[in-house]
Amino acid sequence: MYMRGSNRQLKMTTDPTPTPDRSHLLTEQRLPESMKLDVTAIADAVNLMLDQDRRAVEAVAAQKQAITRAIEIVSSALKSGGRLIYVGAGTSGRLGVLDAA
């Protein structure tokens, strides 16, 4: 038996459909520099974290035009009675709920 659904409406199912393997995706890879984080000096761990934060900001900045266009499209759709539908679980699902609130 498997539990599927939101926290409010859990349904029991016998559907054993496995979650697709996503281990090949870059977002699911371990960061080689953090493999020994437990024995890394605190200052080095903080520097690693700051470097990764900087890289994330740079990656978003590189997509500034596409992000701007997406916001324009969504904003226009909402103004004309359209909807924005989030699909996700975990952090992305919680962020959708936060936006809706």
C-alpha positions in Angstrom: 0.0 0.0 0.0 1.2 3.5 -0.8 0.0 6.9 0.5 -0.7 9.4 -2.2 -2.2 12.9 -2.1 -2.0 16.1 0.0 -1.7 16.0 3.7 -5.5 16.6 4.0 -6.6 13.9 1.6 -4.3 10.9 1.8 -5.5 8.0 -0.3 -4.3 4.4 0.0 -3.4 2.8 -3.3 -1.9 -0.3 -4.5 -0.2 1.5 -7.4 3.5 0.8 -7.0 4.5 3.1 -9.8 8.1 4.1 -8.9 9.3 7.6 -8.8 11.3 8.3 -12.0 15.0 8.1 -11.6 16.3 11.7 -11.5 19.8 10.9 -10.2 21.3 12.1 -13.6 20.0 15.6 -13.1 22.5 18.3 -12.1 20.3 19.4 -9.3 20.4 15.9 -7.8 24.2 15.6 -7.8 26.4 15.8 -4.8 28.8 18.8 -4.8 32.2 17.2 -4.8 33.6 20.0 -2.7 31.2 19.2 0.1 31.9 15.4 0.3 33.9 15.9 3.5 31.9 18.7 5.0 31.8 17.0 8.4 35.6 17.4 8.7 36.0 20.7 6.9 37.1 23.7 8.9 34.2 25.9 9.7 35.6 28.9 7.8 36.2 26.8 4.7 32.6 25.5 5.0 31.3 29.0 5.2 33.4 30.0 2.2 32.0 27.1 0.2 28.5 28.0 1.1 29.1 31.7 0.1 30.7 30.6 -3.2 27.7 28.4 -4.0 25.3 31.2 -3.1 27.2 33.5 -5.5 27.0 30.9 -8.3 23.3 30.6 -7.8 22.8 34.4 -8.0 25.0 34.5 -11.2 22.9 31.7 -12.8 19.7 33.5 -12.1 21.2 36.8 -13.4 22.1 35.0 -16.6 18.4 34.2 -17.2 17.2 37.7 -16.4 15.5 38.2 -19.7 13.7 34.9 -19.6 12.6 35.5 -16.0 11.4 39.0 -16.9 9.4 37.6 -19.8 7.8 34.8 -17.7 6.8 37.4 -15.1 5.2 39.6 -17.8 3.3 36.7 -19.2 2.0 35.5 -15.8 1.2 39.0 -14.7 -0.8 39.6 -17.9 -2.7 36.4 -17.6 -3.6 37.1 -13.9 -4.8 40.6 -14.8 -7.1 39.1 -17.4 -8.6 36.5 -15.1 -6.2 33.7 -15.8 -4.6 31.5 -13.2 -1.1 30.5 -12.2 -0.9 26.8 -11.4 2.0 25.4 -9.4 3.0 21.8 -9.7 5.5 20.6 -7.1 6.2 19.0 -3.8 8.6 19.7 -1.1 10.0 23.2 -1.1 8.4 24.1 -4.4 5.0 23.0 -3.2 5.4 25.0 0.0 6.5 28.1 -1.9 3.3 27.8 -4.0 1.2 27.7 -0.9 3.1 30.7 0.5 2.5 32.7 -2.7 -1.2 31.8 -2.6 -1.5 33.1 1.0 
